[in-house]
Amino acid sequence: MQTNKRILSILLTLALAAGLLAIAPITASAVGTNVAIAQADSVSTIQANIQNAIDGIATGETVTVTGSKTDADIQLYLEIPEGKTVKWEADYAGSVYMDTLVFCNWLGLMEIAGGSIINECDTPHPNPDLGVCNHTFIGGHILVSDGKVRAAYGVAIYANRSVTVRGGEVSAADGTAIHTIGPGNKIEISGGTVSTADGIAIHANEVSDIVVSGGTVSANNGNAISSNGGEITISGGTVSAGSSPINVSNCNVKVSGGEVKATGFGHAISTGSDDGNIGIEVSGGTVSSASGCALYTFPRGDIVVSGGMVSSGSTTGGVILANGNVTVSDGVVKSAGPSAITTGMSGKIAVSGGVVSSALGTAISAHADITISGGLVFGRGKQLRGPSSGVIVNTGGTTSKTGSAVVVEWKADAAKNYSQGTTTHLDMKSSNSATWHNNGTASGIKYGTDGFFAVDGVTVHPYKVIFGTRYEANLLNWILFFIGFGFIWMWF
């Protein structure tokens, strides 16, 4: 019996020496599920510890990684089989040149739930033609729910499967925050921030869908979203860039909420295809450009606006420039410059509702048929630049104004004060008219049954009706003042 105990003791000792002595602590409460890394551990030791834990769990279970290591100098490689998850809560950083800091292979899920993964290498690749290789993280299915993934120079997340960001931060100082390769992948942003200081925030290399329903996607100097194929859907959150926030090709772009804004010179949304089967749809939210077009299609593509606000702050350009047809059924298309909607040689324009306005020039310009059957088309003409060319310019097709359409040209060379209910400086270009109006919070144009459009730089004085006579509010105040003063004078 004593001999058997000695043999068993020796066998256990050999087993520990062979396989377990190199493994960092794994909590006993859930064997194989929690791994703590330490600053003193080598990358190869950390890799063995985590991989052994992954191999030891069943499908549907999770390995949670905690702890800290901030001086990694080689790649950490993990294989995560489909159905298994690694939940990352550790702080892990290092400088890995021309390689990847963390590489996750196979079809399992890597969730960044806290902590950080940061590649601090900021050395450019010696051969720019080969691209940037200083990646922070490469993986299959990736979920960021909290924590940070950063790249000093290169790509923060490089994925060949889906990427979901619900919180936390994914960023690149000089490069791309999220880059996917391969067709059929999906990038979903519902929270957190995805950003780059100099580069592209999100880039899909092949046909992939990108969905933003919350959070922030931004690029200081570059594009917020770039893709070649698939569909871009914005229903919430903010997508912004110093140049063009959404610059894609062969992609349908749909905006139903949230905000897309170009803060510098560039188009807010640019897309198109050779066959013209690609386009832009805005049904809600706001799309704006400080110095370029809000919506642009090239070489071909249709644009549909059925809600929301589409605007440009450029005083030299327009809001919509389409090499295709443009349809407006609701919402506002507002230009601070000489044009609101311009189409190419064959592009038709149809307005059945909403507002199309230009502060300095022609509201609509086309070389094909223009149909206005509803809504308000409001233009300044070109009074500030010479003779007016009209609120609508058509050089190659027919123009029809029917139904409840209201077409008005504002013929004034500067902002004016107007009395409510008047048509001073308003030239009606349709059978339906409009008047100056103050709705209690803003001054502008009243049209149709209850339509109202605020006009920048205009003051409309409201009126009150007394015994069937209209008095401007300001004049009425003076009248009441003098009547009151007269009573006081008579009293004394």
C-alpha positions in Angstrom: 0.0 0.0 0.0 2.8 2.4 0.9 4.5 1.7 -2.4 1.3 2.4 -4.4 1.0 5.8 -2.6 4.6 6.6 -3.5 4.0 5.7 -7.2 0.8 7.8 -7.3 2.7 10.8 -5.7 5.5 10.5 -8.3 3.0 10.4 -11.2 1.1 13.5 -9.9 4.4 15.4 -9.5 5.5 14.5 -13.1 2.1 15.6 -14.5 2.3 19.0 -12.7 5.8 19.5 -13.9 4.9 18.6 -17.5 1.7 20.6 -18.0 0.7 22.9 -15.1 3.7 24.6 -13.7 3.8 27.1 -16.6 0.1 28.0 -16.3 -0.9 31.2 -14.5 -3.7 31.1 -11.9 -7.1 29.9 -13.1 -9.8 30.3 -10.6 -10.9 27.1 -8.9 -14.5 28.2 -8.6 -15.0 27.7 -12.4 -12.0 25.7 -13.7 -10.7 26.8 -17.1 -12.9 30.0 -17.3 -10.9 32.8 -15.6 -7.2 33.6 -16.5 -5.2 36.3 -14.8 -2.2 37.6 -16.6 0.7 39.4 -14.9 3.4 41.9 -15.9 6.1 39.4 -15.2 4.6 36.8 -17.5 6.2 36.4 -21.0 3.8 36.6 -24.0 4.4 32.9 -24.7 3.3 32.1 -21.1 0.2 34.2 -21.4 -0.6 32.6 -24.7 -0.3 29.1 -23.3 -2.4 30.0 -20.3 -5.3 31.4 -22.2 -5.2 28.8 -25.0 -5.2 26.0 -22.4 -8.3 27.6 -20.8 -10.0 27.9 -24.1 -9.3 24.3 -25.0 -10.6 23.2 -21.5 -14.1 24.8 -21.7 -17.1 23.4 -23.5 -19.0 25.0 -26.4 -21.1 27.8 -25.1 -18.7 28.7 -22.3 -16.5 31.7 -21.8 -12.9 32.3 -20.7 -12.5 35.7 -18.9 -9.0 37.3 -19.0 -8.0 39.8 -16.4 -4.8 41.4 -15.1 -2.2 43.6 -16.8 0.8 43.5 -19.0 2.1 46.6 -20.7 5.4 45.6 -22.4 4.4 42.9 -24.9 7.0 42.7 -27.8 5.7 39.8 -29.9 2.3 38.6 -31.1 -0.2 37.0 -28.8 -1.9 34.2 -30.9 -5.1 32.5 -29.8 -7.4 30.0 -31.5 -11.1 30.4 -30.5 -13.3 27.6 -31.9 -16.9 28.4 -33.0 -19.3 28.5 -30.0 -16.6 29.6 -27.5 -16.0 33.1 -26.2 -13.0 34.9 -24.8 -14.1 37.9 -22.6 -11.2 40.4 -22.4 -11.0 42.6 -19.3 -7.2 42.9 -19.0 -5.0 45.8 -19.7 -2.6 44.7 -22.5 -0.2 46.9 -24.3 3.1 46.7 -26.2 5.0 47.8 -29.3 4.9 45.2 -32.1 6.4 46.4 -35.4 5.1 45.0 -38.8 2.9 42.5 -37.0 -0.2 42.2 -34.8 -0.3 42.6 -31.1 -3.2 40.2 -30.6 -4.3 37.6 -33.2 -7.5 35.6 -32.7 -8.1 32.8 -35.3 -11.1 30.6 -36.1 -14.8 31.4 -35.7 -15.3 32.0 -32.0 -16.1 35.3 -30.3 -13.6 37.8 -28.8 -15.4 40.3 -26.6 -13.6 43.4 -25.3 -15.6 44.0 -22.2 -13.1 46.2 -20.3 -9.4 46.9 -19.9 -7.5 47.7 -23.1 -5.5 46.4 -26.0 -3.1 49.0 -27.3 -0.3 48.7 -29.9 2.0 51.6 -29.1 4.2 51.1 -32.2 4.2 54.3 -34.2 6.9 53.4 -36.8 5.7 53.5 -40.4 6.1 50.5 -42.6 9.4 50.7 -44.6 7.5 49.9 -47.9 4.3 52.0 -48.1 3.2 50.0 -51.1 2.7 46.9 -48.9 0.4 48.8 -46.6 0.4 49.3 -42.8 1.2 46.2 -40.7 1.3 47.5 -37.2 -2.2 46.1 -36.3 -3.5 46.0 -32.8 -6.0 43.3 -33.1 -6.9 40.7 -35.8 -9.9 38.4 -35.2 -12.9 36.5 -36.4 -16.1 37.7 -34.7 -15.4 40.7 -32.5 -17.6 42.5 -29.9 -16.5 45.6 -28.1 -18.9 46.3 -25.2 -16.4 48.3 -23.1 -12.7 49.1 -22.8 -10.3 50.4 -25.4 -8.7 49.1 -28.6 -6.1 51.5 -29.9 -3.4 51.7 -32.6 -0.7 54.3 -32.6 0.0 53.7 -36.3 -1.9 51.1 -38.3 -5.2 49.3 -37.8 -6.9 49.0 -34.4 -9.2 46.1 -35.4 -8.6 44.1 -38.6 -11.4 41.5 -38.9 -12.4 38.8 -41.4 -15.8 38.3 -39.8 -18.4 40.6 -38.0 -17.5 43.5 -35.8 -20.0 44.9 -33.2 -19.3 48.0 -31.1 -21.8 48.6 -28.3 -19.6 50.7 -26.0 -16.0 51.5 -25.2 -13.5 53.0 -27.7 -11.9 51.8 -30.9 -9.3 54.3 -32.3 -6.3 54.9 -34.5 -4.0 57.9 -34.2 -2.7 57.4 -37.7 -4.5 54.7 -39.7 -7.9 52.8 -39.6 -9.9 52.1 -36.5 -11.9 49.1 -38.0 -11.0 47.3 -41.2 -12.9 44.3 -42.5 -11.9 42.0 -45.4 -13.9 39.4 -47.2 -17.5 39.6 -48.5 -20.6 39.2 -46.4 -19.2 40.7 -43.2 -21.2 43.2 -41.1 -20.1 46.1 -38.9 -22.6 47.3 -36.3 -22.1 50.4 -34.2 -24.8 51.0 -31.5 -22.7 52.8 -28.8 -19.2 53.8 -27.9 -16.8 55.7 -30.2 -14.9 54.6 -33.3 -12.4 57.3 -34.4 -9.2 58.1 -36.2 -7.1 61.3 -36.1 -5.7 60.8 -39.5 -7.2 58.1 -41.7 -10.4 56.1 -42.1 -12.6 55.3 -39.1 -14.4 52.3 -40.7 -13.3 50.7 -43.9 -14.9 47.6 -45.5 -12.6 46.2 -48.2 -15.3 44.1 -49.9 -19.1 43.8 -50.0 -20.1 44.4 -46.4 -23.0 46.0 -44.6 -22.3 48.8 -42.1 -25.0 49.8 -39.6 -24.8 52.8 -37.2 -27.7 53.0 -34.7 -25.9 54.9 -31.9 -22.5 56.0 -30.7 -20.0 58.1 -32.6 -18.0 57.4 -35.8 -15.5 60.2 -36.6 -12.4 61.1 -38.6 -10.6 64.3 -38.1 -8.7 64.1 -41.4 -10.2 61.5 -43.7 -13.4 59.5 -44.1 -15.6 58.2 -41.3 -16.9 55.4 -43.4 -15.4 53.9 -46.6 -16.6 50.8 -48.5 -16.9 49.2 -51.9 -20.2 47.4 -51.9 -22.9 46.5 -49.5 -25.4 48.8 -47.7 -24.7 51.7 -45.3 -27.6 52.3 -42.8 -27.6 55.2 -40.3 -30.5 55.2 -37.9 -28.9 56.9 -34.9 -25.7 58.2 -33.5 -23.3 60.6 -35.2 -21.1 60.1 -38.2 -18.7 63.0 -38.8 -15.5 63.9 -40.6 -13.3 66.9 -41.4 -13.8 66.0 -45.1 -16.3 63.4 -46.3 -18.0 61.3 -43.5 -19.4 58.7 -45.9 -17.4 58.2 -49.0 -18.3 54.9 -50.7 -18.9 53.3 -54.1 -21.3 50.6 -55.2 -23.2 51.1 -51.9 -26.7 52.1 -51.1 -26.8 54.6 -48.3 -29.9 55.0 -46.1 -30.3 57.6 -43.4 -33.4 57.3 -41.1 -32.1 59.0 -38.0 -29.0 60.3 -36.3 -26.6 62.8 -37.8 -24.1 62.8 -40.7 -22.0 65.9 -41.0 -19.0 67.1 -42.9 -17.3 69.7 -40.7 -14.8 70.9 -43.4 -14.8 70.9 -47.2 -16.3 67.7 -48.6 -19.5 65.9 -49.4 -21.4 64.5 -46.4 -22.5 61.4 -48.3 -20.9 60.4 -51.6 -21.8 57.2 -53.5 -22.6 55.9 -57.0 -22.1 53.1 -59.5 -21.6 52.7 -63.3 -25.0 51.2 -63.8 -27.0 53.7 -61.6 -28.5 51.0 -59.4 -27.0 52.6 -56.3 -28.3 55.6 -54.5 -29.1 57.6 -51.4 -32.3 57.6 -49.3 -32.9 60.1 -46.5 -36.1 59.6 -44.5 -35.0 61.1 -41.2 -32.2 62.6 -39.2 -29.9 65.3 -40.4 -27.3 65.3 -43.2 -25.1 68.4 -43.5 -21.9 69.8 -45.0 -20.2 72.9 -44.0 -18.5 73.6 -47.3 -19.6 71.0 -49.8 -22.7 69.0 -51.0 -24.7 67.1 -48.5 -25.6 64.4 -51.0 -23.6 63.5 -54.1 -23.8 60.6 -56.6 -21.2 59.8 -59.2 -20.9 58.4 -61.9 -24.6 57.5 -61.6 -27.1 57.2 -58.7 -30.6 58.4 -57.7 -31.4 60.4 -54.5 -34.7 60.2 -52.5 -35.5 62.5 -49.6 -38.7 61.6 -47.7 -37.9 63.2 -44.3 -35.3 64.8 -42.2 -33.0 67.8 -42.8 -30.5 67.9 -45.7 -28.4 71.1 -45.8 -25.2 72.8 -46.9 -23.5 75.8 -45.4 -21.5 76.5 -48.6 -22.2 79.9 -50.2 -20.8 78.8 -53.6 -22.2 75.2 -54.0 -25.4 73.3 -53.5 -27.0 70.7 -51.2 -27.8 67.9 -53.7 -25.7 67.2 -56.8 -26.9 64.0 -58.5 -26.0 62.2 -61.7 -29.4 60.6 -61.6 -33.0 61.4 -60.6 -33.9 63.3 -57.4 -37.2 62.8 -55.6 -38.4 65.0 -52.6 -41.7 64.0 -50.8 -41.1 65.4 -47.4 -38.4 66.9 -45.2 -36.2 70.0 -45.9 -33.5 70.5 -48.5 -31.8 73.8 -47.5 -29.0 75.6 -49.1 -27.0 78.6 -47.9 -25.7 79.1 -51.4 -26.8 79.6 -55.0 -28.4 76.1 -55.5 -30.3 73.5 -53.6 -30.8 70.7 -56.1 -28.8 70.2 -59.3 -28.9 67.1 -61.6 -26.8 66.0 -64.5 -27.8 65.8 -68.1 -30.5 63.1 -67.7 -31.5 63.5 -64.1 -35.2 64.3 -63.5 -36.4 66.2 -60.4 -39.8 65.6 -58.7 -41.0 67.5 -55.6 -44.3 66.4 -54.1 -43.9 67.7 -50.5 -41.4 69.1 -48.0 -39.3 72.2 -48.7 -36.5 72.9 -51.2 -34.9 76.3 -50.6 -31.9 78.3 -51.7 -30.7 81.4 -49.8 -28.6 83.0 -52.6 -29.9 81.6 -55.8 -31.8 79.0 -57.8 -33.6 76.3 -55.8 -33.8 73.7 -58.6 -31.7 73.3 -61.7 -31.9 70.5 -64.2 -31.4 69.5 -67.9 -34.5 67.2 -67.8 -38.1 67.2 -66.7 -39.0 69.0 -63.4 -42.3 68.2 -61.7 -43.5 70.2 -58.7 -46.8 68.8 -57.3 -46.6 69.8 -53.7 -44.5 71.3 -50.9 -42.6 74.6 -51.1 -39.9 75.6 -53.5 -38.3 78.8 -52.3 -35.4 80.6 -54.0 -33.6 83.9 -53.8 -32.9 84.1 -57.5 -29.6 85.8 -58.2 -30.3 89.3 -57.1 -26.9 89.5 -55.3 -25.0 88.4 -58.4 -26.9 90.2 -61.2 -30.3 89.6 -63.0 -32.4 86.8 -61.5 -32.3 83.5 -63.4 -35.4 82.3 -61.6 -36.2 80.0 -58.7 -36.3 77.1 -61.1 -33.9 76.7 -64.1 -34.6 74.0 -66.7 -32.3 73.9 -69.8 -33.4 70.7 -71.4 -36.8 69.4 -70.3 -40.3 70.5 -69.3 -41.3 72.1 -66.0 -44.8 71.5 -64.4 -46.2 73.0 -61.3 -49.5 71.4 -60.3 -51.6 70.4 -57.2 -50.7 72.1 -54.0 -47.2 73.2 -55.2 -46.0 76.6 -53.9 -43.1 78.1 -55.8 -41.9 81.5 -54.6 -38.9 83.7 -55.5 -37.7 86.2 -52.8 -36.7 89.3 -54.7 -34.7 91.2 -52.1 -31.0 92.2 -52.1 -30.7 92.0 -48.3 -32.5 90.7 -45.3 -35.6 92.7 -44.5 -38.3 93.3 -41.9 -41.8 92.3 -43.0 -45.3 92.5 -41.7 -47.2 89.3 -41.1 -49.6 88.3 -43.8 -47.9 90.4 -46.5 -46.2 89.3 -49.7 -43.7 92.1 -50.0 -40.7 91.0 -52.2 -42.3 87.6 -52.8 -42.9 86.7 -56.5 -45.3 83.8 -56.8 -44.3 81.4 -59.5 -47.3 79.1 -59.0 -51.0 79.3 -58.6 -50.7 78.8 -54.9 -49.3 81.6 -52.8 -47.4 82.2 -49.6 -47.1 85.0 -47.1 -44.6 86.2 -44.5 -45.4 84.8 -41.1 -44.2 84.7 -37.5 -45.2 81.4 -35.8 -44.2 82.7 -32.3 -40.7 81.3 -32.3 -39.4 82.0 -35.8 -39.9 84.3 -38.9 -40.5 82.9 -42.3 -43.0 81.8 -45.0 -46.4 80.4 -44.4 -47.8 78.3 -47.3 -50.6 75.8 -47.8 -52.9 74.9 -45.0 -50.4 74.8 -42.2 -47.0 74.8 -43.8 -44.2 77.0 -42.4 -40.6 77.4 -43.3 -38.2 79.6 -41.3 -36.1 82.0 -43.4 -32.7 83.0 -41.9 -32.1 86.8 -41.5 -35.7 87.8 -41.7 -37.8 89.5 -39.1 -41.6 89.2 -39.4 -43.6 91.4 -37.1 -46.8 89.6 -36.0 -50.1 91.3 -35.8 -53.2 91.4 -33.5 -56.8 92.0 -34.6 -58.8 94.6 -32.6 -62.4 95.3 -33.7 -61.7 93.8 -37.1 -58.5 95.9 -37.7 -55.0 94.3 -37.9 -52.2 96.0 -35.9 -48.6 95.0 -35.9 -47.6 93.8 -32.5 -44.9 96.4 -32.1 -47.2 99.2 -33.3 -50.0 98.0 -31.0 -47.6 98.1 -28.1 -46.8 101.8 -28.8 -50.5 102.6 -29.2 -51.3 101.0 -25.8 -48.3 102.9 -24.3 -49.5 106.3 -25.4 -53.1 105.5 -24.4 -51.9 104.6 -21.0 -49.7 107.6 -20.8 -52.7 109.8 -21.7 -54.8 108.4 -18.9 -52.0 109.0 -16.4 -51.6 112.6 -17.6 -55.3 113.3 -17.4 -55.5 111.8 -13.9 -52.8 114.1 -12.6 
